[in-house]
């Protein structure tokens, strides 16, 4: 314990002698166990696995009270380990966080399974509306109508209820209509790191029909 720290502690606790304060401080330091690289990687994997949505390195670092750079290094190594296993799972960066996900080469079989769940599917109107919003965002309801050729208010409401889209402010034009764009939940549902990973419209429609 430095002399400066001892003096500060003494001012805060004048009833305790300096030797006791120094001993307490030393015990606290000794009680902080160092986490090995292997253990840190294991902890990161556990947190990524149990998180309900992609979890960031910053959040993990905050939970563990350690340097973010150490967490980023551990996650990078973890992702490499998964890749080298050549198994069914991978550690992917999605929507600003990390998630354990299935590999693309298995998506056809997974999609077939997901399509067997009727409650998981979007209606054709909602699917078409989501595609328009995903590729044209930010976009207004009148603009969606112009592209699709049919009214879309109920489809927009469905997508809002499913948290796949969010309001993006009002367009500075006559009537100032609300603009819509995709949400973080959209990225999570479709396993995208960001919008630059959007697939072709055909692949997107196939994916949306089975996974949302």
Steps between C-alpha positions, in 0.01 A plus 500: 500500500652834399553779748249714313239225513568443869446869571171504307375188678601643837291814437197287416546263796679693779407235758714232328880500521712516183642148537150349502397702193810388315434134588136524384613651170759228445239232571263650243772499236596143580131397482474605137564176315663518161296341220701293255450538125342154480257573784412840356419338168283244676313769695441702182360190330263436791371859499453501122310171527258609774437852366154538347640723226847579363720620785779754450859472618446826687215352702697185582796714607269698727358185658847360568654840582796444269649671197284486186802425281558177695138396436525581130815288477328213681194513272717512188682188619169337588367565150819352354460191721145448372616538140779247549256245647307505171183421695142618454543820704699819468557817702376792291486876541136597459336841551791639701538196724607136496283191469545128459322411175465218250722490193367616160549157344228362728248777437305308235417220745432743783278708272301188408445429867400858581256507210316212667396738778188686374512762779850601398410619152419851382205556272584573136394864545721541809790327328478723192471809719802396708702445181412848374595658833823301528627598155354851468525636856420747628167478321148630562167315474403693181835402346439136595157525337657640184745210481262218596189640333278413800431647843740391775384647837413163659828349380695793646316455832585128502868575440498763774336253740770243418764773556650433157465867400513833683399857428786707358350846530282701263576586141522869421230502234126570476326347801834402659431124485681264736803316362581141591816291504614165631586451866773332702253213549488464121879455491481246780215301342680479167849451644652811344797697631358811335295600193799454270446125543147507354467211253339520157127574505424139396711353780355749745143403417585132536669563833221723632234251401657239720667678788282786613 
